[in-house]
Amino acid sequence: MFELIPYQKFRDTPSVRFFDITINNSNARDLVFHDGPAVSPNNTDRGNWQFYLHPHQEDNLLAVSGGRTFYLVNFNWEQPFHMVRLEANGAILRIPPGTFHRSVSDRGGSLVLNQAVRTAQATIAREFRVYSSADIPKLKQITSYGAPAPILHGFSDLEDRRAA
């Protein structure tokens, strides 16, 4: 299952705060900038949702600025579909390997730091493949409007809860 991990503030000075955001065993860093209300990965030309799935990588995502909504699907979870809201200065979202995921940024965009944990088998080609829900019937079924609603985490405004 995914986790929302808090981090520690270790010092406050006038107008400056210091945080320890260390992820143990992290061996890769990705900085992902969305300019405006970006969707990653993009929908297909026919409007089908697409997802990433990392077989050999755990993501640990921290919103540095802006906000982003993550859509997570894992067939092994009791409730397979979740929507998780990340805001700047909020928790770190840990996504385990084998989880389909996509994200949508706020209108103003977002900047997210990923402190990934990659196994020796991880390669950019393997970890960053894009999977279309049109090609995976179970994924399409779980994320369709007629399916049970996703479990929501971190949303404060009902308006933000609608899927893209």
VMD Tcl script that builds the backbone (N, CA, C; Angstrom):
set m [mol new atoms 492]
animate dup $m
set s [atomselect $m all]
$s set {name element resname resid chain x y z} {
  {N N MET 1 A 0.848 -1.189 0.000}
  {CA C MET 1 A 0.000 0.000 0.000}
  {C C MET 1 A 0.888 1.244 0.000}
  {N N PHE 2 A 0.394 2.325 -0.540}
  {CA C PHE 2 A 1.142 3.579 -0.515}
  {C C PHE 2 A 1.162 4.128 0.914}
  {N N GLU 3 A 2.040 5.087 1.166}
  {CA C GLU 3 A 2.122 5.737 2.476}
  {C C GLU 3 A 2.236 7.245 2.288}
  {N N LEU 4 A 1.758 7.990 3.264}
  {CA C LEU 4 A 2.028 9.419 3.366}
  {C C LEU 4 A 2.974 9.581 4.554}
  {N N ILE 5 A 4.183 10.035 4.270}
  {CA C ILE 5 A 5.251 10.068 5.259}
  {C C ILE 5 A 5.482 11.508 5.718}
  {N N PRO 6 A 5.349 11.764 7.020}
  {CA C PRO 6 A 5.668 13.114 7.501}
  {C C PRO 6 A 7.192 13.290 7.567}
  {N N TYR 7 A 7.641 14.524 7.596}
  {CA C TYR 7 A 9.060 14.786 7.774}
  {C C TYR 7 A 9.218 15.805 8.897}
  {N N GLN 8 A 10.446 15.956 9.369}
  {CA C GLN 8 A 10.707 16.732 10.572}
  {C C GLN 8 A 11.276 18.114 10.269}
  {N N LYS 9 A 10.700 19.107 10.945}
  {CA C LYS 9 A 11.302 20.439 10.949}
  {C C LYS 9 A 12.373 20.403 12.023}
  {N N PHE 10 A 13.599 20.809 11.690}
  {CA C PHE 10 A 14.639 20.751 12.705}
  {C C PHE 10 A 15.161 22.111 13.140}
  {N N ARG 11 A 14.720 23.185 12.483}
  {CA C ARG 11 A 15.155 24.503 12.920}
  {C C ARG 11 A 14.239 25.561 12.354}
  {N N ASP 12 A 13.961 26.568 13.161}
  {CA C ASP 12 A 13.210 27.746 12.744}
  {C C ASP 12 A 14.044 28.982 13.046}
  {N N THR 13 A 14.169 29.849 12.074}
  {CA C THR 13 A 14.766 31.158 12.291}
  {C C THR 13 A 13.795 32.172 11.696}
  {N N PRO 14 A 13.974 33.454 11.916}
  {CA C PRO 14 A 13.025 34.419 11.340}
  {C C PRO 14 A 12.884 34.242 9.825}
  {N N SER 15 A 11.671 33.915 9.392}
  {CA C SER 15 A 11.304 33.749 7.984}
  {C C SER 15 A 11.974 32.571 7.280}
  {N N VAL 16 A 12.613 31.684 8.036}
  {CA C VAL 16 A 13.293 30.533 7.435}
  {C C VAL 16 A 13.009 29.288 8.277}
  {N N ARG 17 A 12.618 28.201 7.578}
  {CA C ARG 17 A 12.411 26.903 8.242}
  {C C ARG 17 A 13.300 25.865 7.576}
  {N N PHE 18 A 13.832 24.954 8.370}
  {CA C PHE 18 A 14.693 23.891 7.870}
  {C C PHE 18 A 14.017 22.548 8.126}
  {N N PHE 19 A 14.028 21.665 7.102}
  {CA C PHE 19 A 13.379 20.363 7.211}
  {C C PHE 19 A 14.347 19.256 6.818}
  {N N ASP 20 A 14.235 18.130 7.503}
  {CA C ASP 20 A 14.959 16.923 7.112}
  {C C ASP 20 A 13.985 16.080 6.302}
  {N N ILE 21 A 14.220 15.980 5.002}
  {CA C ILE 21 A 13.327 15.233 4.109}
  {C C ILE 21 A 13.998 13.947 3.607}
  {N N THR 22 A 14.980 13.480 4.352}
  {CA C THR 22 A 15.746 12.312 3.939}
  {C C THR 22 A 14.868 11.078 3.804}
  {N N ILE 23 A 15.048 10.367 2.698}
  {CA C ILE 23 A 14.431 9.055 2.489}
  {C C ILE 23 A 15.567 8.031 2.550}
  {N N ASN 24 A 15.516 7.176 3.562}
  {CA C ASN 24 A 16.555 6.155 3.699}
  {C C ASN 24 A 16.600 5.273 2.460}
  {N N ASN 25 A 17.781 4.917 2.041}
  {CA C ASN 25 A 18.042 4.031 0.899}
  {C C ASN 25 A 17.751 4.668 -0.449}
  {N N SER 26 A 17.390 5.946 -0.495}
  {CA C SER 26 A 17.173 6.599 -1.788}
  {C C SER 26 A 18.493 6.620 -2.560}
  {N N ASN 27 A 18.427 6.197 -3.815}
  {CA C ASN 27 A 19.634 6.167 -4.641}
  {C C ASN 27 A 19.436 6.850 -5.997}
  {N N ALA 28 A 18.360 7.609 -6.125}
  {CA C ALA 28 A 18.095 8.347 -7.367}
  {C C ALA 28 A 17.225 9.558 -7.046}
  {N N ARG 29 A 17.437 10.656 -7.749}
  {CA C ARG 29 A 16.648 11.874 -7.556}
  {C C ARG 29 A 16.076 12.309 -8.901}
  {N N ASP 30 A 14.793 12.606 -8.898}
  {CA C ASP 30 A 14.128 13.162 -10.076}
  {C C ASP 30 A 13.461 14.458 -9.631}
  {N N LEU 31 A 13.588 15.494 -10.416}
  {CA C LEU 31 A 12.899 16.749 -10.175}
  {C C LEU 31 A 11.935 16.928 -11.336}
  {N N VAL 32 A 10.628 16.961 -11.036}
  {CA C VAL 32 A 9.609 16.951 -12.081}
  {C C VAL 32 A 8.813 18.258 -12.023}
  {N N PHE 33 A 8.939 19.053 -13.072}
  {CA C PHE 33 A 8.267 20.347 -13.163}
  {C C PHE 33 A 7.086 20.243 -14.118}
  {N N HIS 34 A 5.908 20.629 -13.652}
  {CA C HIS 34 A 4.724 20.729 -14.509}
  {C C HIS 34 A 4.424 22.211 -14.703}
  {N N ASP 35 A 4.377 22.630 -15.943}
  {CA C ASP 35 A 4.059 24.013 -16.281}
  {C C ASP 35 A 2.553 24.120 -16.483}
  {N N GLY 36 A 1.863 24.683 -15.517}
  {CA C GLY 36 A 0.405 24.780 -15.596}
  {C C GLY 36 A -0.254 23.454 -15.272}
  {N N PRO 37 A -1.507 23.285 -15.697}
  {CA C PRO 37 A -2.281 22.098 -15.312}
  {C C PRO 37 A -1.904 20.862 -16.150}
  {N N ALA 38 A -0.668 20.438 -16.061}
  {CA C ALA 38 A -0.161 19.324 -16.852}
  {C C ALA 38 A -0.681 17.993 -16.339}
  {N N VAL 39 A -0.781 17.031 -17.244}
  {CA C VAL 39 A -1.167 15.658 -16.927}
  {C C VAL 39 A 0.003 14.767 -17.327}
  {N N SER 40 A 0.397 13.872 -16.437}
  {CA C SER 40 A 1.524 12.997 -16.733}
  {C C SER 40 A 1.244 11.578 -16.261}
  {N N PRO 41 A 1.307 10.612 -17.183}
  {CA C PRO 41 A 1.469 10.811 -18.616}
  {C C PRO 41 A 0.170 11.315 -19.252}
  {N N ASN 42 A 0.304 11.907 -20.424}
  {CA C ASN 42 A -0.860 12.451 -21.127}
  {C C ASN 42 A -1.852 11.356 -21.485}
  {N N ASN 43 A -3.102 11.761 -21.713}
  {CA C ASN 43 A -4.107 10.828 -22.225}
  {C C ASN 43 A -3.758 10.441 -23.660}
  {N N THR 44 A -4.323 9.317 -24.112}
  {CA C THR 44 A -4.160 8.932 -25.514}
  {C C THR 44 A -4.964 9.897 -26.385}
  {N N ASP 45 A -4.786 9.796 -27.690}
  {CA C ASP 45 A -5.549 10.630 -28.623}
  {C C ASP 45 A -7.048 10.387 -28.495}
  {N N ARG 46 A -7.434 9.209 -28.042}
  {CA C ARG 46 A -8.854 8.869 -27.858}
  {C C ARG 46 A -9.366 9.188 -26.449}
  {N N GLY 47 A -8.513 9.811 -25.618}
  {CA C GLY 47 A -8.935 10.229 -24.285}
  {C C GLY 47 A -8.763 9.187 -23.193}
  {N N ASN 48 A -8.129 8.064 -23.505}
  {CA C ASN 48 A -7.907 7.050 -22.479}
  {C C ASN 48 A -6.774 7.481 -21.549}
  {N N TRP 49 A -6.963 7.214 -20.266}
  {CA C TRP 49 A -5.931 7.535 -19.294}
  {C C TRP 49 A -4.723 6.647 -19.519}
  {N N GLN 50 A -3.545 7.218 -19.317}
  {CA C GLN 50 A -2.308 6.452 -19.342}
  {C C GLN 50 A -1.643 6.559 -17.969}
  {N N PHE 51 A -0.818 5.573 -17.676}
  {CA C PHE 51 A -0.182 5.467 -16.363}
  {C C PHE 51 A 1.276 5.057 -16.506}
  {N N TYR 52 A 2.052 5.416 -15.498}
  {CA C TYR 52 A 3.376 4.820 -15.308}
  {C C TYR 52 A 3.217 3.652 -14.347}
  {N N LEU 53 A 4.148 2.717 -14.421}
  {CA C LEU 53 A 4.257 1.635 -13.440}
  {C C LEU 53 A 5.735 1.286 -13.386}
  {N N HIS 54 A 6.329 1.380 -12.203}
  {CA C HIS 54 A 7.747 1.092 -12.031}
  {C C HIS 54 A 7.893 -0.288 -11.389}
  {N N PRO 55 A 8.378 -1.279 -12.134}
  {CA C PRO 55 A 8.535 -2.608 -11.547}
  {C C PRO 55 A 9.695 -2.700 -10.552}
  {N N HIS 56 A 10.695 -1.817 -10.678}
  {CA C HIS 56 A 11.888 -1.914 -9.841}
  {C C HIS 56 A 12.226 -0.583 -9.177}
  {N N GLN 57 A 11.213 0.237 -8.928}
  {CA C GLN 57 A 11.449 1.547 -8.331}
  {C C GLN 57 A 10.316 1.919 -7.386}
  {N N GLU 58 A 10.695 2.389 -6.203}
  {CA C GLU 58 A 9.760 2.983 -5.251}
  {C C GLU 58 A 9.894 4.492 -5.382}
  {N N ASP 59 A 8.782 5.195 -5.568}
  {CA C ASP 59 A 8.784 6.653 -5.625}
  {C C ASP 59 A 8.521 7.218 -4.239}
  {N N ASN 60 A 9.194 8.328 -3.923}
  {CA C ASN 60 A 8.974 9.074 -2.685}
  {C C ASN 60 A 8.870 10.540 -3.080}
  {N N LEU 61 A 7.643 11.025 -3.217}
  {CA C LEU 61 A 7.349 12.295 -3.884}
  {C C LEU 61 A 7.005 13.395 -2.887}
  {N N LEU 62 A 7.682 14.526 -3.020}
  {CA C LEU 62 A 7.459 15.692 -2.175}
  {C C LEU 62 A 7.150 16.884 -3.061}
  {N N ALA 63 A 5.981 17.495 -2.879}
  {CA C ALA 63 A 5.641 18.716 -3.619}
  {C C ALA 63 A 6.450 19.868 -3.025}
  {N N VAL 64 A 7.304 20.454 -3.830}
  {CA C VAL 64 A 8.129 21.575 -3.404}
  {C C VAL 64 A 7.366 22.885 -3.602}
  {N N SER 65 A 6.610 22.959 -4.698}
  {CA C SER 65 A 5.751 24.121 -4.921}
  {C C SER 65 A 4.498 23.669 -5.667}
  {N N GLY 66 A 3.422 24.411 -5.462}
  {CA C GLY 66 A 2.161 24.071 -6.115}
  {C C GLY 66 A 1.527 22.836 -5.507}
  {N N GLY 67 A 0.600 22.261 -6.248}
  {CA C GLY 67 A -0.095 21.060 -5.792}
  {C C GLY 67 A -0.292 20.105 -6.947}
  {N N ARG 68 A -0.453 18.843 -6.605}
  {CA C ARG 68 A -0.615 17.807 -7.623}
  {C C ARG 68 A -1.496 16.701 -7.058}
  {N N THR 69 A -2.368 16.159 -7.902}
  {CA C THR 69 A -3.227 15.042 -7.527}
  {C C THR 69 A -2.715 13.789 -8.217}
  {N N PHE 70 A -2.505 12.735 -7.421}
  {CA C PHE 70 A -2.023 11.464 -7.944}
  {C C PHE 70 A -3.160 10.457 -7.964}
  {N N TYR 71 A -3.230 9.714 -9.037}
  {CA C TYR 71 A -4.198 8.630 -9.212}
  {C C TYR 71 A -3.401 7.333 -9.132}
  {N N LEU 72 A -3.695 6.508 -8.138}
  {CA C LEU 72 A -2.950 5.279 -7.885}
  {C C LEU 72 A -3.860 4.076 -8.054}
  {N N VAL 73 A -3.385 3.064 -8.772}
  {CA C VAL 73 A -4.130 1.819 -8.938}
  {C C VAL 73 A -3.165 0.661 -8.721}
  {N N ASN 74 A -3.553 -0.226 -7.814}
  {CA C ASN 74 A -2.771 -1.436 -7.582}
  {C C ASN 74 A -3.749 -2.587 -7.406}
  {N N PHE 75 A -3.695 -3.559 -8.297}
  {CA C PHE 75 A -4.639 -4.677 -8.291}
  {C C PHE 75 A -4.527 -5.540 -7.041}
  {N N ASN 76 A -3.422 -5.447 -6.311}
  {CA C ASN 76 A -3.226 -6.267 -5.107}
  {C C ASN 76 A -3.772 -5.633 -3.833}
  {N N TRP 77 A -4.181 -4.371 -3.899}
  {CA C TRP 77 A -4.720 -3.705 -2.711}
  {C C TRP 77 A -6.185 -4.077 -2.526}
  {N N GLU 78 A -6.634 -4.097 -1.268}
  {CA C GLU 78 A -8.042 -4.392 -0.985}
  {C C GLU 78 A -8.950 -3.401 -1.711}
  {N N GLN 79 A -8.623 -2.121 -1.644}
  {CA C GLN 79 A -9.289 -1.076 -2.430}
  {C C GLN 79 A -8.273 -0.634 -3.486}
  {N N PRO 80 A -8.455 -1.004 -4.745}
  {CA C PRO 80 A -7.378 -0.808 -5.722}
  {C C PRO 80 A -7.174 0.613 -6.249}
  {N N PHE 81 A -8.151 1.526 -6.068}
  {CA C PHE 81 A -8.063 2.849 -6.687}
  {C C PHE 81 A -8.093 3.934 -5.620}
  {N N HIS 82 A -7.054 4.784 -5.630}
  {CA C HIS 82 A -6.939 5.875 -4.663}
  {C C HIS 82 A -6.542 7.157 -5.390}
  {N N MET 83 A -7.022 8.284 -4.873}
  {CA C MET 83 A -6.577 9.606 -5.303}
  {C C MET 83 A -5.914 10.258 -4.100}
  {N N VAL 84 A -4.689 10.760 -4.313}
  {CA C VAL 84 A -3.912 11.348 -3.227}
  {C C VAL 84 A -3.509 12.760 -3.620}
  {N N ARG 85 A -3.797 13.698 -2.736}
  {CA C ARG 85 A -3.493 15.110 -2.966}
  {C C ARG 85 A -2.177 15.460 -2.282}
  {N N LEU 86 A -1.231 16.004 -3.052}
  {CA C LEU 86 A 0.021 16.514 -2.496}
  {C C LEU 86 A 0.037 18.021 -2.628}
  {N N GLU 87 A 0.374 18.681 -1.539}
  {CA C GLU 87 A 0.511 20.141 -1.506}
  {C C GLU 87 A 1.928 20.472 -1.069}
  {N N ALA 88 A 2.433 21.615 -1.507}
  {CA C ALA 88 A 3.742 22.072 -1.044}
  {C C ALA 88 A 3.748 22.110 0.486}
  {N N ASN 89 A 4.833 21.687 1.069}
  {CA C ASN 89 A 5.019 21.610 2.527}
  {C C ASN 89 A 4.162 20.531 3.182}
  {N N GLY 90 A 3.643 19.604 2.384}
  {CA C GLY 90 A 2.863 18.492 2.926}
  {C C GLY 90 A 3.710 17.245 3.051}
  {N N ALA 91 A 3.055 16.126 3.215}
  {CA C ALA 91 A 3.734 14.848 3.415}
  {C C ALA 91 A 4.408 14.363 2.130}
  {N N ILE 92 A 5.259 13.362 2.284}
  {CA C ILE 92 A 5.911 12.681 1.168}
  {C C ILE 92 A 5.051 11.472 0.809}
  {N N LEU 93 A 4.746 11.323 -0.469}
  {CA C LEU 93 A 3.950 10.193 -0.946}
  {C C LEU 93 A 4.886 9.078 -1.406}
  {N N ARG 94 A 4.808 7.946 -0.713}
  {CA C ARG 94 A 5.581 6.767 -1.105}
  {C C ARG 94 A 4.691 5.856 -1.945}
  {N N ILE 95 A 5.106 5.606 -3.194}
  {CA C ILE 95 A 4.374 4.727 -4.110}
  {C C ILE 95 A 5.215 3.462 -4.310}
  {N N PRO 96 A 4.682 2.306 -3.930}
  {CA C PRO 96 A 5.476 1.079 -4.053}
  {C C PRO 96 A 5.595 0.611 -5.502}
  {N N PRO 97 A 6.631 -0.176 -5.786}
  {CA C PRO 97 A 6.759 -0.755 -7.123}
  {C C PRO 97 A 5.492 -1.530 -7.482}
  {N N GLY 98 A 5.190 -1.576 -8.783}
  {CA C GLY 98 A 4.034 -2.328 -9.249}
  {C C GLY 98 A 2.719 -1.584 -9.161}
  {N N THR 99 A 2.755 -0.288 -8.881}
  {CA C THR 99 A 1.547 0.531 -8.765}
  {C C THR 99 A 1.403 1.428 -9.994}
  {N N PHE 100 A 0.266 1.327 -10.668}
  {CA C PHE 100 A -0.025 2.257 -11.754}
  {C C PHE 100 A -0.236 3.638 -11.149}
  {N N HIS 101 A 0.328 4.674 -11.758}
  {CA C HIS 101 A 0.123 6.026 -11.235}
  {C C HIS 101 A 0.232 7.067 -12.348}
  {N N ARG 102 A -0.517 8.136 -12.138}
  {CA C ARG 102 A -0.510 9.304 -13.020}
  {C C ARG 102 A -0.779 10.513 -12.147}
  {N N SER 103 A -0.488 11.705 -12.655}
  {CA C SER 103 A -0.712 12.899 -11.842}
  {C C SER 103 A -1.220 14.047 -12.691}
  {N N VAL 104 A -1.925 14.942 -12.005}
  {CA C VAL 104 A -2.470 16.156 -12.623}
  {C C VAL 104 A -2.092 17.326 -11.722}
  {N N SER 105 A -1.432 18.325 -12.300}
  {CA C SER 105 A -1.026 19.502 -11.529}
  {C C SER 105 A -2.136 20.533 -11.467}
  {N N ASP 106 A -2.027 21.392 -10.467}
  {CA C ASP 106 A -2.931 22.526 -10.340}
  {C C ASP 106 A -2.735 23.484 -11.514}
  {N N ARG 107 A -3.651 24.432 -11.648}
  {CA C ARG 107 A -3.576 25.411 -12.737}
  {C C ARG 107 A -2.242 26.143 -12.773}
  {N N GLY 108 A -1.690 26.417 -11.587}
  {CA C GLY 108 A -0.417 27.140 -11.509}
  {C C GLY 108 A 0.800 26.257 -11.688}
  {N N GLY 109 A 0.616 24.964 -11.926}
  {CA C GLY 109 A 1.733 24.047 -12.086}
  {C C GLY 109 A 2.239 23.532 -10.754}
  {N N SER 110 A 3.322 22.778 -10.805}
  {CA C SER 110 A 3.905 22.220 -9.586}
  {C C SER 110 A 5.328 21.769 -9.845}
  {N N LEU 111 A 6.064 21.653 -8.759}
  {CA C LEU 111 A 7.420 21.119 -8.776}
  {C C LEU 111 A 7.483 20.035 -7.711}
  {N N VAL 112 A 7.849 18.812 -8.131}
  {CA C VAL 112 A 7.887 17.675 -7.223}
  {C C VAL 112 A 9.278 17.049 -7.250}
  {N N LEU 113 A 9.811 16.779 -6.065}
  {CA C LEU 113 A 11.079 16.082 -5.901}
  {C C LEU 113 A 10.779 14.621 -5.602}
  {N N ASN 114 A 11.370 13.722 -6.377}
  {CA C ASN 114 A 11.249 12.287 -6.137}
  {C C ASN 114 A 12.590 11.774 -5.638}
  {N N GLN 115 A 12.593 11.216 -4.426}
  {CA C GLN 115 A 13.769 10.552 -3.887}
  {C C GLN 115 A 13.526 9.052 -4.043}
  {N N ALA 116 A 13.796 8.558 -5.242}
  {CA C ALA 116 A 13.464 7.182 -5.593}
  {C C ALA 116 A 14.418 6.184 -4.948}
  {N N VAL 117 A 13.903 4.963 -4.799}
  {CA C VAL 117 A 14.715 3.822 -4.390}
  {C C VAL 117 A 14.627 2.829 -5.545}
  {N N ARG 118 A 15.747 2.663 -6.254}
  {CA C ARG 118 A 15.788 1.780 -7.422}
  {C C ARG 118 A 16.596 0.534 -7.113}
  {N N THR 119 A 16.101 -0.611 -7.567}
  {CA C THR 119 A 16.855 -1.850 -7.430}
  {C C THR 119 A 17.910 -1.911 -8.533}
  {N N ALA 120 A 18.786 -2.901 -8.440}
  {CA C ALA 120 A 19.823 -3.074 -9.452}
  {C C ALA 120 A 19.230 -3.370 -10.822}
  {N N GLN 121 A 18.017 -3.913 -10.883}
  {CA C GLN 121 A 17.368 -4.237 -12.153}
  {C C GLN 121 A 16.741 -3.027 -12.839}
  {N N ALA 122 A 16.664 -1.906 -12.159}
  {CA C ALA 122 A 15.997 -0.724 -12.712}
  {C C ALA 122 A 16.800 -0.119 -13.860}
  {N N THR 123 A 16.084 0.214 -14.927}
  {CA C THR 123 A 16.647 0.982 -16.035}
  {C C THR 123 A 15.612 2.040 -16.409}
  {N N ILE 124 A 16.062 3.104 -17.017}
  {CA C ILE 124 A 15.129 4.152 -17.436}
  {C C ILE 124 A 14.090 3.570 -18.393}
  {N N ALA 125 A 14.520 2.724 -19.325}
  {CA C ALA 125 A 13.580 2.143 -20.300}
  {C C ALA 125 A 12.508 1.302 -19.612}
  {N N ARG 126 A 12.875 0.505 -18.605}
  {CA C ARG 126 A 11.895 -0.346 -17.907}
  {C C ARG 126 A 10.987 0.452 -16.976}
  {N N GLU 127 A 11.563 1.407 -16.280}
  {CA C GLU 127 A 10.813 2.089 -15.224}
  {C C GLU 127 A 9.886 3.177 -15.756}
  {N N PHE 128 A 10.127 3.684 -16.941}
  {CA C PHE 128 A 9.332 4.807 -17.434}
  {C C PHE 128 A 8.503 4.458 -18.662}
  {N N ARG 129 A 8.092 3.208 -18.748}
  {CA C ARG 129 A 7.138 2.809 -19.781}
  {C C ARG 129 A 5.779 3.417 -19.448}
  {N N VAL 130 A 5.000 3.666 -20.479}
  {CA C VAL 130 A 3.650 4.206 -20.318}
  {C C VAL 130 A 2.660 3.106 -20.678}
  {N N TYR 131 A 1.647 2.942 -19.823}
  {CA C TYR 131 A 0.622 1.919 -20.002}
  {C C TYR 131 A -0.720 2.598 -20.224}
  {N N SER 132 A -1.406 2.257 -21.302}
  {CA C SER 132 A -2.713 2.827 -21.601}
  {C C SER 132 A -3.813 1.973 -20.976}
  {N N SER 133 A -4.769 2.639 -20.362}
  {CA C SER 133 A -5.916 1.910 -19.796}
  {C C SER 133 A -6.727 1.224 -20.901}
  {N N ALA 134 A -6.606 1.698 -22.133}
  {CA C ALA 134 A -7.316 1.072 -23.256}
  {C C ALA 134 A -6.790 -0.335 -23.529}
  {N N ASP 135 A -5.547 -0.607 -23.142}
  {CA C ASP 135 A -4.920 -1.909 -23.404}
  {C C ASP 135 A -4.986 -2.868 -22.220}
  {N N ILE 136 A -5.463 -2.378 -21.070}
  {CA C ILE 136 A -5.503 -3.198 -19.856}
  {C C ILE 136 A -6.936 -3.142 -19.318}
  {N N PRO 137 A -7.782 -4.110 -19.686}
  {CA C PRO 137 A -9.209 -4.043 -19.341}
  {C C PRO 137 A -9.491 -3.812 -17.850}
  {N N LYS 138 A -8.759 -4.458 -16.967}
  {CA C LYS 138 A -9.005 -4.284 -15.529}
  {C C LYS 138 A -8.692 -2.854 -15.079}
  {N N LEU 139 A -7.640 -2.276 -15.616}
  {CA C LEU 139 A -7.284 -0.890 -15.302}
  {C C LEU 139 A -8.365 0.061 -15.809}
  {N N LYS 140 A -8.841 -0.167 -17.012}
  {CA C LYS 140 A -9.916 0.648 -17.593}
  {C C LYS 140 A -11.183 0.552 -16.744}
  {N N GLN 141 A -11.529 -0.663 -16.336}
  {CA C GLN 141 A -12.743 -0.883 -15.542}
  {C C GLN 141 A -12.668 -0.161 -14.195}
  {N N ILE 142 A -11.546 -0.274 -13.513}
  {CA C ILE 142 A -11.393 0.320 -12.181}
  {C C ILE 142 A -11.446 1.842 -12.228}
  {N N THR 143 A -10.947 2.446 -13.303}
  {CA C THR 143 A -10.862 3.905 -13.382}
  {C C THR 143 A -11.993 4.549 -14.176}
  {N N SER 144 A -12.966 3.772 -14.613}
  {CA C SER 144 A -14.093 4.308 -15.370}
  {C C SER 144 A -15.094 4.996 -14.453}
  {N N TYR 145 A -15.855 5.916 -15.002}
  {CA C TYR 145 A -16.831 6.665 -14.206}
  {C C TYR 145 A -17.893 5.783 -13.576}
  {N N GLY 146 A -18.236 4.663 -14.169}
  {CA C GLY 146 A -19.251 3.781 -13.603}
  {C C GLY 146 A -18.741 2.892 -12.474}
  {N N ALA 147 A -17.436 2.853 -12.272}
  {CA C ALA 147 A -16.832 2.009 -11.228}
  {C C ALA 147 A -16.991 2.686 -9.865}
  {N N PRO 148 A -16.762 1.936 -8.784}
  {CA C PRO 148 A -16.776 2.573 -7.455}
  {C C PRO 148 A -15.768 3.724 -7.408}
  {N N ALA 149 A -16.134 4.767 -6.696}
  {CA C ALA 149 A -15.279 5.954 -6.598}
  {C C ALA 149 A -13.963 5.611 -5.913}
  {N N PRO 150 A -12.893 6.315 -6.283}
  {CA C PRO 150 A -11.617 6.074 -5.612}
  {C C PRO 150 A -11.673 6.526 -4.155}
  {N N ILE 151 A -10.785 5.959 -3.347}
  {CA C ILE 151 A -10.625 6.403 -1.961}
  {C C ILE 151 A -9.791 7.683 -2.012}
  {N N LEU 152 A -10.240 8.733 -1.307}
  {CA C LEU 152 A -9.601 10.052 -1.367}
  {C C LEU 152 A -8.726 10.293 -0.139}
  {N N HIS 153 A -7.570 10.905 -0.372}
  {CA C HIS 153 A -6.615 11.207 0.699}
  {C C HIS 153 A -6.062 12.612 0.500}
  {N N GLY 154 A -6.171 13.462 1.513}
  {CA C GLY 154 A -5.548 14.776 1.484}
  {C C GLY 154 A -6.328 15.874 0.798}
  {N N PHE 155 A -7.602 15.645 0.512}
  {CA C PHE 155 A -8.417 16.659 -0.145}
  {C C PHE 155 A -9.147 17.494 0.900}
  {N N SER 156 A -9.116 18.817 0.691}
  {CA C SER 156 A -9.808 19.699 1.624}
  {C C SER 156 A -11.022 20.348 1.010}
  {N N ASP 157 A -11.153 20.280 -0.305}
  {CA C ASP 157 A -12.242 20.963 -0.995}
  {C C ASP 157 A -12.935 19.965 -1.922}
  {N N LEU 158 A -14.234 19.819 -1.781}
  {CA C LEU 158 A -14.975 18.882 -2.612}
  {C C LEU 158 A -14.795 19.126 -4.114}
  {N N GLU 159 A -14.585 20.391 -4.501}
  {CA C GLU 159 A -14.401 20.718 -5.910}
  {C C GLU 159 A -13.177 20.016 -6.497}
  {N N ASP 160 A -12.126 19.829 -5.676}
  {CA C ASP 160 A -10.890 19.199 -6.141}
  {C C ASP 160 A -11.019 17.692 -6.304}
  {N N ARG 161 A -12.095 17.092 -5.812}
  {CA C ARG 161 A -12.201 15.645 -5.761}
  {C C ARG 161 A -12.606 14.997 -7.083}
  {N N ARG 162 A -13.008 15.789 -8.048}
  {CA C ARG 162 A -13.433 15.210 -9.324}
  {C C ARG 162 A -12.223 14.705 -10.100}
  {N N ALA 163 A -12.368 13.559 -10.738}
  {CA C ALA 163 A -11.289 13.031 -11.593}
  {C C ALA 163 A -11.166 13.896 -12.832}
  {N N ALA 164 A -9.976 13.891 -13.401}
  {CA C ALA 164 A -9.717 14.713 -14.603}
  {C C ALA 164 A -10.424 14.119 -15.806}
}
mol reanalyze $m
mol bondsrecalc $m
mol representation Tube
mol addrep $m
